[in-house]
Amino acid sequence: MQLTYKFRLRDKHRSELKCQSRAVNFVWNFCNETQRTAARSSRKWLSGYDLEKLAAGTSKDLDLHAHTIAKTASQYARSREQHKRPWLRWRGQKSLGWVPFNTGHATFEGKAFVFRAMRYEPMHLRGLLRGARFGAGSFSADSRGRWLRENSARKPAHHRRRCEPLEDCQDPDGQEFARRRMGRFQNDALVQVHEEWRDVF
């Protein structure tokens, strides 16, 4: 089962993520310029694979992860095909920040997310399932300048939400848990009735 998590990051990571988002905008605009040149020259439109090959090898100069550059190029190709346009709009200072990452490159360690050997601390970790496997996602900024971490996660197969209060519960429907609760209630009721009749006699 696929789940989607969204965590707000602390404001101390804003400057670092802004630098990476400007580099992502540079990659996006490079793909847009290359595609526009190909479309105006009546050449074959470039696919995501072609754009990834053209942008490869620039991670050191842009100070970006190589998979971030590849994800940006592939997302540009998908967006162009979705909107059915020869090229898209440019990304500039007014564009919201966006830094994509691939599966396995933004891990969760302790109470922080690690990406490119840097720890990004979230404001909260509510609703995070133990043992969930994170997939691809992105760091994105909203209109108020707050940075969020969004990505999908696979729900662990052994997780049973209704069985969390019991340590050795093996039924996924919670029937055993309900029977125990009902038996406990009946025992308490019998003890109370017995005490009342004992007081009478």
VODREN-816297 format. One record per residue: residue number from 1; y, z, x of N, C-alpha, C in turn. Coordinates in Angstrom, 3 decimals. Layout:
% VODREN-816297
NUM;Y;Z;X;Y;Z;X;Y;Z;X
...
This chain:
% VODREN-816297
1;-1.191;0.000;0.841;0.000;0.000;0.000;1.247;0.000;0.880
2;2.166;-0.912;0.601;3.387;-1.035;1.380;4.504;-0.201;0.753
3;5.175;0.571;1.588;6.320;1.362;1.177;7.544;0.932;1.973
4;8.729;1.177;1.419;9.982;0.844;2.085;10.778;2.119;2.296
5;11.131;2.373;3.546;11.896;3.561;3.901;13.298;3.159;4.335
6;14.248;4.020;4.004;15.636;3.828;4.411;16.189;5.191;4.828
7;16.560;5.306;6.098;17.075;6.557;6.640;18.477;6.323;7.197
8;19.374;7.236;6.869;20.716;7.148;7.434;20.717;7.813;8.809
9;21.306;7.132;9.781;21.379;7.643;11.141;22.666;8.442;11.349
10;22.650;9.264;12.343;23.828;10.065;12.664;24.928;9.176;13.247
11;26.172;9.611;13.052;27.309;8.790;13.447;27.456;8.642;14.951
12;26.797;9.468;15.733;26.921;9.363;17.187;26.259;8.101;17.736
13;25.413;7.442;16.936;24.765;6.204;17.363;25.544;4.965;16.943
14;26.709;5.143;16.362;27.437;4.007;15.805;27.891;3.031;16.887
15;28.436;3.537;17.995;28.969;2.654;19.031;27.873;1.804;19.675
16;26.723;2.399;19.951;25.620;1.648;20.556;25.110;0.568;19.626
17;24.968;0.874;18.351;24.483;-0.113;17.399;25.514;-1.212;17.149
18;26.787;-0.882;17.246;27.817;-1.914;17.100;27.743;-2.927;18.235
19;27.509;-2.459;19.440;27.366;-3.377;20.575;26.178;-4.306;20.389
20;25.075;-3.772;19.910;23.903;-4.612;19.680;24.132;-5.587;18.530
21;24.845;-5.162;17.499;25.097;-6.055;16.366;26.011;-7.216;16.763
22;26.965;-6.981;17.687;27.800;-8.086;18.162;26.969;-9.098;18.944
23;25.993;-8.605;19.704;25.098;-9.522;20.410;24.220;-10.301;19.431
24;23.789;-9.645;18.360;23.009;-10.342;17.330;23.858;-11.418;16.663
25;25.137;-11.143;16.420;26.028;-12.151;15.849;26.177;-13.354;16.785
26;26.188;-13.082;18.086;26.277;-14.183;19.051;25.045;-15.079;18.966
27;23.863;-14.479;18.841;22.631;-15.268;18.705;22.639;-16.062;17.401
28;23.087;-15.438;16.337;23.164;-16.116;15.031;24.103;-17.311;15.106
29;25.271;-17.124;15.699;26.242;-18.214;15.795;25.743;-19.327;16.724
30;24.984;-18.958;17.753;24.385;-19.981;18.610;23.401;-20.842;17.816
31;22.562;-20.197;17.010;21.627;-20.948;16.165;22.385;-21.819;15.159
32;23.474;-21.302;14.624;24.249;-22.065;13.651;24.923;-23.272;14.294
33;25.484;-23.082;15.487;26.115;-24.199;16.195;25.101;-25.263;16.587
34;23.928;-24.839;17.043;22.886;-25.798;17.422;22.395;-26.577;16.214
35;22.215;-25.890;15.102;21.760;-26.558;13.887;22.823;-27.512;13.350
36;24.080;-27.131;13.414;25.146;-28.005;12.917;25.257;-29.269;13.776
37;25.094;-29.115;15.088;25.122;-30.285;15.967;23.970;-31.236;15.659
38;22.788;-30.652;15.405;21.631;-31.497;15.082;21.810;-32.187;13.736
39;22.398;-31.509;12.749;22.583;-32.107;11.429;23.633;-33.208;11.456
40;24.704;-33.006;12.210;25.749;-34.033;12.293;25.304;-35.248;13.088
41;24.351;-35.065;13.973;23.847;-36.182;14.778;22.664;-36.878;14.129
42;22.373;-36.505;12.887;21.257;-37.093;12.126;19.925;-36.894;12.845
43;19.793;-35.739;13.489;18.540;-35.407;14.152;17.677;-34.543;13.236
44;16.467;-34.308;13.696;15.560;-33.463;12.925;16.065;-32.023;12.935
45;16.072;-31.413;11.761;16.551;-30.032;11.664;15.613;-29.108;12.436
46;16.219;-28.135;13.076;15.453;-27.228;13.922;14.768;-26.157;13.079
47;13.549;-25.844;13.441;12.799;-24.789;12.765;13.045;-23.457;13.456
48;12.488;-22.406;12.890;12.624;-21.098;13.512;11.969;-21.044;14.879
49;10.850;-21.736;15.031;10.174;-21.765;16.329;11.033;-22.464;17.381
50;11.702;-23.557;17.003;12.572;-24.272;17.942;13.758;-23.412;18.364
51;14.347;-22.703;17.412;15.487;-21.854;17.740;15.073;-20.680;18.621
52;13.891;-20.143;18.388;13.398;-19.054;19.235;13.204;-19.516;20.678
53;12.702;-20.722;20.865;12.514;-21.233;22.215;13.850;-21.482;22.907
54;14.862;-21.927;22.163;16.168;-22.192;22.763;16.886;-20.894;23.137
55;16.666;-19.844;22.354;17.345;-18.571;22.616;16.548;-17.651;23.524
56;15.364;-18.051;23.909;14.529;-17.190;24.750;15.118;-17.082;26.151
57;14.906;-15.923;26.770;15.367;-15.700;28.132;16.787;-15.185;28.250
58;17.413;-14.808;27.141;18.796;-14.317;27.169;18.887;-12.824;26.880
59;17.769;-12.133;26.831;17.801;-10.714;26.464;18.530;-9.878;27.515
60;18.389;-10.216;28.777;19.049;-9.445;29.834;20.554;-9.651;29.811
61;20.987;-10.878;29.572;22.423;-11.152;29.537;23.094;-10.554;28.303
62;22.391;-10.559;27.186;22.960;-10.043;25.946;22.686;-8.558;25.747
63;21.843;-7.979;26.606;21.460;-6.571;26.469;20.827;-6.326;25.099
64;19.872;-7.172;24.765;19.148;-7.094;23.503;17.656;-7.161;23.789
65;16.884;-6.637;22.861;15.432;-6.764;22.958;15.037;-8.207;22.674
66;14.026;-8.704;23.385;13.600;-10.087;23.217;13.115;-10.351;21.798
67;12.448;-9.372;21.202;11.970;-9.559;19.834;13.123;-9.535;18.834
68;14.200;-8.841;19.150;15.378;-8.877;18.277;15.985;-10.269;18.243
69;16.038;-10.936;19.394;16.551;-12.303;19.442;15.644;-13.243;18.658
70;14.332;-13.071;18.811;13.389;-13.927;18.089;13.472;-13.697;16.581
71;13.603;-12.434;16.162;13.716;-12.148;14.732;15.013;-12.710;14.151
72;16.094;-12.684;14.920;17.367;-13.242;14.447;17.252;-14.744;14.242
73;16.629;-15.437;15.187;16.470;-16.886;15.063;15.566;-17.258;13.885
74;14.481;-16.532;13.708;13.580;-16.829;12.586;14.234;-16.515;11.244
75;15.021;-15.440;11.189;15.704;-15.111;9.945;16.766;-16.149;9.615
76;17.430;-16.685;10.635;18.407;-17.748;10.389;17.728;-18.973;9.776
77;16.578;-19.352;10.297;15.863;-20.514;9.766;15.410;-20.270;8.329
78;14.935;-19.072;8.030;14.523;-18.779;6.663;15.704;-18.781;5.703
79;16.829;-18.231;6.128;18.009;-18.215;5.263;18.524;-19.633;5.008
80;18.494;-20.484;6.018;18.948;-21.868;5.838;18.040;-22.612;4.866
81;16.729;-22.410;4.978;15.810;-23.057;4.045;15.951;-22.491;2.633
82;16.232;-21.205;2.533;16.371;-20.588;1.217;17.586;-21.120;0.478
83;18.716;-21.234;1.174;19.949;-21.714;0.543;20.056;-23.234;0.540
84;19.128;-23.922;1.218;19.078;-25.388;1.226;20.407;-25.986;1.697
85;20.873;-25.459;2.831;22.118;-25.943;3.413;21.856;-26.407;4.846
86;22.622;-27.388;5.319;22.399;-27.851;6.704;22.729;-26.786;7.740
87;23.724;-25.951;7.470;24.031;-24.807;8.331;24.667;-23.715;7.477
88;24.773;-22.532;8.032;25.221;-21.359;7.286;26.600;-20.911;7.776
89;27.056;-19.809;7.224;28.337;-19.259;7.635;28.209;-18.559;8.981
90;29.352;-18.420;9.634;29.392;-17.736;10.917;29.443;-16.235;10.690
91;28.916;-15.515;11.626;28.977;-14.063;11.596;30.056;-13.599;12.562
92;30.994;-12.771;12.038;32.105;-12.309;12.849;32.336;-10.817;12.692
93;33.588;-10.401;12.872;33.915;-8.986;12.816;33.785;-8.416;11.407
94;33.981;-9.245;10.396;33.883;-8.768;9.020;32.446;-8.709;8.505
95;31.526;-9.250;9.259;30.118;-9.201;8.840;29.560;-7.806;9.074
96;28.719;-7.376;8.169;28.093;-6.068;8.312;27.091;-6.076;9.463
97;27.035;-4.959;10.175;26.143;-4.872;11.327;24.687;-5.019;10.945
98;23.940;-5.658;11.834;22.514;-5.902;11.567;21.794;-6.112;12.895
99;20.756;-5.301;13.142;19.955;-5.390;14.363;18.483;-5.351;13.957
100;17.805;-6.488;13.883;16.386;-6.481;13.485;15.478;-6.086;14.642
101;14.289;-5.626;14.300;13.273;-5.309;15.303;11.906;-5.639;14.733
102;10.959;-5.826;15.614;9.623;-6.234;15.225;8.696;-5.023;15.117
103;7.497;-5.255;14.660;6.522;-4.180;14.482;6.118;-3.580;15.826
104;6.159;-2.258;15.902;5.734;-1.563;17.105;6.808;-1.351;18.143
105;8.031;-1.826;17.908;9.087;-1.686;18.905;10.115;-0.630;18.518
106;10.000;-0.033;17.350;10.856;1.087;16.938;9.926;2.166;16.402
107;9.476;3.035;17.260;8.480;4.036;16.914;9.145;5.332;16.475
108;8.341;6.180;15.844;8.812;7.483;15.380;8.160;8.557;16.242
109;8.995;9.323;16.943;8.509;10.376;17.823;9.255;11.667;17.522
110;8.513;12.667;17.099;9.147;13.946;16.768;10.001;13.836;15.525
111;11.309;13.981;15.693;12.252;13.868;14.584;13.269;12.774;14.819
112;12.915;11.767;15.603;13.839;10.687;15.918;13.060;9.386;16.059
113;13.783;8.273;15.938;13.220;6.949;16.123;13.591;6.459;17.521
114;12.635;5.895;18.213;12.831;5.426;19.583;12.827;3.900;19.575
115;13.911;3.332;20.074;14.060;1.883;20.161;14.766;1.555;21.475
116;14.128;0.760;22.293;14.656;0.404;23.619;14.897;1.653;24.462
117;13.971;2.580;24.420;14.018;3.829;25.190;15.204;4.705;24.809
118;15.756;4.525;23.637;16.852;5.352;23.135;16.421;6.006;21.825
119;16.813;7.253;21.656;16.436;8.010;20.470;17.562;7.948;19.438
120;17.197;7.607;18.211;18.135;7.542;17.098;17.715;8.591;16.072
121;18.556;9.586;15.890;18.236;10.706;15.005;18.726;10.416;13.583
122;17.858;10.543;12.592;18.272;10.352;11.203;18.893;11.625;10.635
123;19.610;11.465;9.534;20.219;12.613;8.872;19.175;13.470;8.175
124;18.118;12.842;7.681;17.059;13.567;6.979;15.777;12.757;7.106
125;14.664;13.405;6.791;13.357;12.758;6.803;12.621;13.016;5.498
126;13.343;13.026;4.394;12.717;13.308;3.098;11.823;12.143;2.674
127;10.666;12.500;2.138;9.750;11.493;1.609;8.926;10.771;2.648
128;8.962;11.208;3.890;8.193;10.549;4.939;6.754;11.040;4.911
129;5.815;10.119;4.718;4.406;10.463;4.646;3.843;10.636;6.048
130;2.997;11.636;6.208;2.358;11.870;7.497;1.274;10.832;7.729
131;1.334;10.199;8.885;0.358;9.173;9.229;0.728;7.772;8.793
132;1.924;7.573;8.238;2.334;6.241;7.807;2.611;5.351;9.020
133;2.214;4.092;8.949;2.402;3.142;10.027;3.598;2.258;9.706
134;4.598;2.299;10.594;5.824;1.551;10.360;5.631;0.102;10.789
135;6.277;-0.783;10.033;6.250;-2.201;10.347;7.601;-2.683;10.835
136;7.857;-3.962;10.676;9.126;-4.534;11.106;10.251;-4.085;10.183
137;11.457;-4.062;10.723;12.610;-3.636;9.940;13.895;-3.960;10.670
138;14.942;-3.170;10.399;16.236;-3.444;11.008;17.121;-2.212;10.921
139;18.110;-2.179;11.819;19.228;-1.258;11.717;20.377;-2.021;11.065
140;20.922;-1.477;9.999;21.974;-2.182;9.271;23.079;-1.206;8.901
141;24.274;-1.743;8.775;25.453;-0.954;8.418;25.909;-1.327;7.009
142;26.409;-0.344;6.281;26.939;-0.607;4.952;28.445;-0.840;5.037
143;29.077;-0.986;3.882;30.513;-1.287;3.848;31.374;-0.125;4.322
144;30.824;1.068;4.370;31.565;2.239;4.823;31.332;2.544;6.300
145;30.623;1.695;6.990;30.387;1.878;8.410;29.248;2.811;8.749
146;28.446;3.209;7.785;27.307;4.080;8.035;26.096;3.226;8.383
147;25.377;3.653;9.404;24.222;2.895;9.871;22.945;3.461;9.273
148;22.074;2.553;8.863;20.809;2.903;8.230;19.671;2.224;8.971
149;18.525;2.844;8.882;17.299;2.241;9.407;16.395;1.902;8.237
150;16.104;0.629;8.074;15.279;0.160;6.965;14.054;-0.557;7.539
151;12.913;-0.187;7.027;11.696;-0.889;7.427;10.587;-0.539;6.454
152;9.553;-1.339;6.495;8.385;-1.120;5.649;7.368;-0.281;6.394
153;6.501;0.363;5.651;5.449;1.200;6.226;4.204;1.080;5.365
154;3.069;1.190;6.010;1.791;1.126;5.307;1.324;2.543;5.003
155;1.026;2.783;3.734;0.577;4.093;3.310;-0.812;4.377;3.871
156;-1.041;5.550;4.451;-2.373;5.849;5.001;-3.434;5.849;3.917
157;-4.619;5.358;4.268;-5.689;5.213;3.270;-6.200;6.559;2.796
158;-6.147;7.590;3.634;-6.687;8.899;3.264;-5.697;9.739;2.480
159;-4.480;9.201;2.246;-3.461;10.007;1.575;-3.716;10.039;0.075
160;-3.737;11.226;-0.515;-3.880;11.423;-1.947;-2.794;12.399;-2.381
161;-1.822;11.885;-3.119;-0.652;12.693;-3.444;-0.996;13.877;-4.335
162;-1.939;13.694;-5.275;-2.270;14.777;-6.191;-3.151;15.840;-5.546
163;-3.725;15.550;-4.404;-4.644;16.485;-3.767;-3.986;17.289;-2.656
164;-2.668;17.144;-2.476;-2.006;17.851;-1.396;-2.081;19.364;-1.521
165;-2.015;20.001;-2.748;-2.083;21.460;-2.807;-3.424;22.039;-2.407
166;-4.498;21.255;-2.441;-5.825;21.745;-2.097;-6.206;21.258;-0.716
167;-6.880;22.091;0.034;-7.258;21.720;1.390;-8.492;20.844;1.409
168;-9.478;21.137;0.544;-10.752;20.418;0.575;-10.962;19.606;-0.685
169;-9.909;19.029;-1.214;-10.035;18.240;-2.441;-10.469;16.827;-2.095
170;-11.502;16.322;-2.750;-12.025;14.997;-2.457;-11.881;14.045;-3.640
171;-11.345;14.501;-4.763;-11.234;13.626;-5.929;-9.826;13.064;-5.999
172;-9.683;11.710;-6.066;-8.349;11.116;-6.085;-7.617;11.328;-7.397
173;-8.327;11.610;-8.516;-7.680;11.758;-9.815;-7.201;13.169;-10.088
174;-7.545;14.122;-9.247;-7.090;15.487;-9.445;-7.846;16.248;-10.516
175;-9.071;15.797;-10.902;-9.816;16.480;-11.953;-10.311;17.841;-11.490
176;-10.777;17.926;-10.231;-11.247;19.201;-9.715;-10.107;20.206;-9.632
177;-8.947;19.733;-9.241;-7.772;20.609;-9.174;-7.422;21.127;-10.564
178;-7.507;20.262;-11.599;-7.198;20.691;-12.959;-8.224;21.704;-13.458
179;-9.514;21.503;-13.123;-10.532;22.438;-13.565;-10.336;23.811;-12.929
180;-9.945;23.844;-11.670;-9.711;25.129;-11.017;-8.524;25.858;-11.627
181;-7.469;25.092;-11.920;-6.303;25.720;-12.541;-6.652;26.266;-13.927
182;-7.438;25.511;-14.712;-7.819;25.957;-16.044;-8.731;27.181;-15.973
183;-9.686;27.181;-15.027;-10.563;28.345;-14.890;-9.795;29.579;-14.474
184;-8.812;29.412;-13.613;-7.999;30.555;-13.201;-7.194;31.100;-14.374
185;-6.682;30.188;-15.212;-5.927;30.637;-16.381;-6.820;31.371;-17.381
186;-8.044;30.864;-17.603;-8.948;31.511;-18.535;-9.360;32.896;-18.038
187;-9.606;33.034;-16.758;-9.966;34.339;-16.207;-8.835;35.351;-16.384
188;-7.615;34.941;-16.155;-6.481;35.829;-16.341;-6.331;36.243;-17.798
189;-6.596;35.289;-18.715;-6.488;35.615;-20.131;-7.575;36.605;-20.549
190;-8.805;36.437;-20.036;-9.879;37.354;-20.394;-9.598;38.764;-19.874
191;-9.073;38.870;-18.687;-8.742;40.184;-18.137;-7.668;40.866;-18.962
192;-6.686;40.106;-19.411;-5.609;40.689;-20.214;-6.138;41.178;-21.570
193;-7.006;40.378;-22.220;-7.581;40.793;-23.508;-8.450;42.030;-23.329
194;-9.222;42.098;-22.269;-10.080;43.253;-22.007;-9.239;44.524;-21.826
195;-8.148;44.423;-21.138;-7.288;45.603;-20.943;-6.658;46.053;-22.254
196;-6.281;45.104;-23.106;-5.677;45.487;-24.400;-6.699;46.218;-25.281
197;-7.946;45.709;-25.355;-8.949;46.366;-26.172;-9.345;47.726;-25.571
198;-9.320;47.872;-24.292;-9.642;49.157;-23.670;-8.597;50.189;-24.033
199;-7.342;49.799;-24.126;-6.303;50.742;-24.546;-6.457;51.158;-25.989
200;-6.989;50.240;-26.822;-7.144;50.568;-28.238;-8.243;51.622;-28.426
201;-9.367;51.436;-27.735;-10.490;52.370;-27.896;-10.347;53.572;-26.973
